[in-house]
């Protein structure tokens, strides 16, 4: 509030985003993005940290991309160290949409290996999109530690990060494809297929990978006989 208790624009936005009605919160976030003001940025970021509705969160991120970039980066990047998983994930998502390379140094190993799968997968996608050319192979090696881990949707997220990295990730994929662990090998082969065929679905890539893995195993068995 101002000294005469007149609500500021930020006060009004915070109040509107506190509505129990999700549609009202979407409209408020849209208005903040349509008519950007620097004082909206901390309010939008604050809401991102605890907003339960996916559609509202997407609109909050859109609104942040419409604000002054310097102001937004200065407020969003510190959220990567928040103790709240949702705050970390939404900050990463917002940075992936802003696409400013200055955010790259803030994508730490801790985020890439976050115990919260939503944070980790968002970090993979964001890092793959922001990594400078000279860092892409090293990033791929870091991400390769997750081959074969987690449910299919998490594995698909990792594969899509490798698709973004393209040829920079080939060495890491090839190394994982030679793993003695079936799940790692299968996931790496599926990822290899997607890098070459990015329009294919993940299930189709896994089917191709199963056939490729079976052929490799049969060839290895014949060599051992």
Backbone torsions as a table, in degrees:
resi	resn	phi	psi	omega
1	UNK	NA	152.2	173.8
2	UNK	-81.1	175.2	-176.1
3	UNK	-61.7	-27.1	179.5
4	UNK	-97.6	17.3	176.9
5	UNK	66.5	15.5	173.8
6	UNK	-78.7	125.5	-178.1
7	UNK	-60.8	137.2	174.5
8	UNK	-81.6	171.4	176.9
9	UNK	-60.5	-38.7	178.4
10	UNK	-65.6	-39.9	177.3
11	UNK	-60.1	-44.6	-178.2
12	UNK	-65.4	-39.6	178.7
13	UNK	-66.6	-43.7	179.4
14	UNK	-60.2	-41.4	179.1
15	UNK	-64.4	-42.8	-179.1
16	UNK	-66.1	-38.5	179.7
17	UNK	-73.3	-11.6	175.8
18	UNK	-86.1	1.0	179.4
19	UNK	-61.6	140.9	176.1
20	UNK	-72.8	-11.0	-178.5
21	UNK	-90.7	116.4	-178.5
22	UNK	-60.0	-38.4	179.7
23	UNK	-63.9	-36.4	177.2
24	UNK	-66.1	-39.3	179.5
25	UNK	-66.9	-38.2	176.1
26	UNK	-60.2	-47.0	-178.9
27	UNK	-62.4	-38.5	180.0
28	UNK	-66.5	-42.1	178.2
29	UNK	-65.5	-39.1	178.2
30	UNK	-63.2	-41.0	178.8
31	UNK	-63.9	-38.8	179.4
32	UNK	-65.9	-32.4	177.3
33	UNK	-79.4	-31.9	-179.6
34	UNK	-72.6	-34.8	179.8
35	UNK	-124.0	73.0	-172.3
36	UNK	-65.5	146.5	175.6
37	UNK	-146.8	140.7	-178.4
38	UNK	-54.6	-34.8	-177.2
39	UNK	-72.1	-11.4	176.6
40	UNK	-75.8	-26.2	-170.6
41	UNK	-58.0	-52.7	-179.4
42	UNK	-62.0	-31.6	178.9
43	UNK	-68.4	-43.6	179.3
44	UNK	-64.2	-43.2	179.8
45	UNK	-65.2	-42.0	177.8
46	UNK	-58.5	-42.6	-179.8
47	UNK	-67.4	-35.9	179.1
48	UNK	-56.8	-33.6	-172.9
49	UNK	-67.4	-23.9	-176.1
50	UNK	-134.9	5.5	-179.3
51	UNK	-66.0	122.0	-176.5
52	UNK	-83.9	-19.9	-173.0
53	UNK	-93.0	125.8	-177.4
54	UNK	-59.6	-45.2	-177.9
55	UNK	-62.8	-39.9	177.9
56	UNK	-65.0	-42.9	179.5
57	UNK	-60.6	-41.5	178.1
58	UNK	-62.2	-38.5	179.9
59	UNK	-70.8	-36.4	175.5
60	UNK	-61.2	-43.8	178.1
61	UNK	-62.7	-43.9	177.2
62	UNK	-58.3	-44.1	-179.7
63	UNK	-61.7	-38.0	178.7
64	UNK	-66.9	-34.9	178.4
65	UNK	-68.0	-15.9	-179.4
66	UNK	-91.5	-8.7	-178.5
67	UNK	-84.9	173.6	175.2
68	UNK	-56.7	127.8	-172.7
69	UNK	-63.3	-43.1	-178.3
70	UNK	-62.2	-46.3	-179.6
71	UNK	-62.3	-42.5	-177.4
72	UNK	-67.4	-46.4	178.9
73	UNK	-59.9	-42.7	-178.9
74	UNK	-62.0	-27.7	-178.2
75	UNK	-94.8	-32.0	-175.8
76	UNK	-80.3	-42.9	-175.0
77	UNK	-56.6	-42.6	178.0
78	UNK	-60.7	-22.6	179.1
79	UNK	-66.2	-17.6	178.2
80	UNK	-64.2	-20.1	177.5
81	UNK	-99.0	10.0	-179.1
82	UNK	-65.1	146.2	174.0
83	UNK	-72.9	-10.3	-178.6
84	UNK	-91.9	118.8	-180.0
85	UNK	-55.9	-39.8	-179.0
86	UNK	-64.5	-37.7	178.3
87	UNK	-64.3	-42.9	179.5
88	UNK	-64.6	-45.9	-177.9
89	UNK	-63.9	-42.5	-177.4
90	UNK	-71.9	-33.1	175.5
91	UNK	-64.5	-43.0	177.1
92	UNK	-61.3	-44.6	-179.9
93	UNK	-60.9	-43.3	179.4
94	UNK	-63.1	-42.1	178.4
95	UNK	-64.0	-33.5	177.9
96	UNK	-66.8	-29.0	178.9
97	UNK	-82.6	-33.9	178.4
98	UNK	-71.2	-36.7	175.1
99	UNK	60.0	40.5	176.7
100	UNK	-96.6	121.7	-176.5
101	UNK	-61.8	-16.5	178.6
102	UNK	-66.0	-16.8	179.0
103	UNK	-80.8	-15.2	-175.0
104	UNK	-53.8	-47.6	-177.7
105	UNK	-61.1	-18.9	-178.6
106	UNK	-82.0	-10.3	179.0
107	UNK	-85.3	93.8	-172.2
108	UNK	-87.2	166.1	174.4
109	UNK	-59.0	-35.7	-179.8
110	UNK	-60.7	-38.7	178.3
111	UNK	-70.7	-39.6	179.9
112	UNK	-64.6	-26.2	-179.0
113	UNK	-115.9	27.0	-177.5
114	UNK	-57.7	141.0	179.7
115	UNK	-66.2	-23.8	177.0
116	UNK	-86.0	119.4	-173.5
117	UNK	-64.2	-32.7	178.6
118	UNK	-66.4	-38.9	177.2
119	UNK	-66.5	-46.9	-176.9
120	UNK	-60.6	-48.2	-176.5
121	UNK	-65.5	-34.6	177.3
122	UNK	-70.0	-35.1	176.5
123	UNK	-65.1	-39.9	178.4
124	UNK	-59.0	-49.7	-177.3
125	UNK	-63.9	-44.3	-178.0
126	UNK	-66.0	-44.4	-179.9
127	UNK	-63.1	-42.4	-179.9
128	UNK	-62.0	-33.8	-179.6
129	UNK	-79.8	-24.0	-174.9
130	UNK	-103.3	-19.3	-173.2
131	UNK	-59.8	130.3	174.1
132	UNK	-67.5	158.3	-174.8
133	UNK	-52.6	-41.7	-176.5
134	UNK	-68.6	-15.6	-176.8
135	UNK	-105.4	-4.5	-170.3
136	UNK	-69.4	-40.1	179.2
137	UNK	-65.6	-40.7	178.1
138	UNK	-65.1	-38.7	176.3
139	UNK	-62.6	-43.2	178.9
140	UNK	-59.5	-41.2	178.2
141	UNK	-63.0	-37.4	178.2
142	UNK	-67.1	-44.5	-178.9
143	UNK	-68.0	-27.7	-176.5
144	UNK	-61.3	-19.5	177.7
145	UNK	-62.9	-17.0	-177.1
146	UNK	-98.2	1.1	177.9
147	UNK	-59.5	133.4	175.9
148	UNK	82.0	0.6	-176.3
149	UNK	-102.3	145.2	172.5
150	UNK	81.5	177.1	179.7
151	UNK	-71.8	172.0	-175.2
152	UNK	-57.5	-39.4	-176.6
153	UNK	-66.7	-33.9	177.4
154	UNK	-71.2	-41.0	177.5
155	UNK	-63.0	-38.1	177.5
156	UNK	-62.4	-39.8	178.5
157	UNK	-61.2	-41.4	178.3
158	UNK	-65.0	-43.5	179.6
159	UNK	-59.9	-40.8	-179.4
160	UNK	-67.2	-31.7	174.5
161	UNK	-64.6	-39.1	177.3
162	UNK	-68.0	-33.7	175.3
163	UNK	-60.0	-42.5	178.0
164	UNK	-63.1	-38.1	179.6
165	UNK	-71.6	-25.5	176.4
166	UNK	62.7	-137.8	-175.6
167	UNK	-62.9	-20.6	178.7
168	UNK	-63.8	-21.8	-178.9
169	UNK	-97.3	1.3	-173.4
170	UNK	-60.5	-44.4	-178.0
171	UNK	-61.6	-41.7	179.5
172	UNK	-66.1	-39.2	177.9
173	UNK	-64.9	-45.7	-178.5
174	UNK	-61.3	-40.1	179.2
175	UNK	-64.3	-42.2	179.2
176	UNK	-69.1	-33.3	179.7
177	UNK	-67.1	-17.3	177.9
178	UNK	-97.1	6.6	-178.4
179	UNK	-64.0	151.4	175.5
180	UNK	-77.3	-13.5	-178.9
181	UNK	-89.0	124.0	-175.5
182	UNK	-57.5	-47.2	-176.8
183	UNK	-62.4	-39.1	178.6
184	UNK	-66.6	-45.7	-178.1
185	UNK	-62.8	-45.2	-178.7
186	UNK	-63.5	-45.4	-179.4
187	UNK	-63.3	-41.4	179.5
188	UNK	-64.8	-40.6	179.2
189	UNK	-67.0	-38.1	176.2
190	UNK	-64.2	-40.1	178.5
191	UNK	-65.4	-41.6	177.6
192	UNK	-58.3	-41.6	178.5
193	UNK	-63.8	-42.0	-177.9
194	UNK	-68.3	-34.5	177.4
195	UNK	-61.4	-37.6	179.0
196	UNK	-83.3	-23.5	-176.6
197	UNK	-134.4	68.1	-171.8
198	UNK	-63.6	-17.4	-179.9
199	UNK	-84.0	-10.7	179.0
200	UNK	-73.3	153.3	175.5
201	UNK	-79.3	163.6	-177.0
202	UNK	-67.9	-39.5	179.9
203	UNK	-61.2	-41.6	177.9
204	UNK	-63.5	-38.9	179.3
205	UNK	-65.1	-38.7	178.4
206	UNK	-65.6	-39.8	178.4
207	UNK	-61.7	-43.7	176.8
208	UNK	-62.5	-41.4	-178.7
209	UNK	-64.6	-39.0	178.7
210	UNK	-60.7	-42.9	179.5
211	UNK	-66.1	-41.8	179.9
212	UNK	-65.0	-41.1	179.5
213	UNK	-65.5	-39.7	179.2
214	UNK	-63.7	-41.0	178.4
215	UNK	-64.3	-41.8	179.5
216	UNK	-63.9	-43.3	-178.8
217	UNK	-64.4	-39.6	179.0
218	UNK	-64.8	-41.2	179.4
219	UNK	-65.1	-40.7	178.8
220	UNK	-65.0	-38.7	180.0
221	UNK	-65.0	-42.2	179.3
222	UNK	-63.6	-37.0	179.6
223	UNK	-66.5	-28.3	-177.7
224	UNK	-83.8	-17.1	-176.9
225	UNK	-74.8	NA	NA
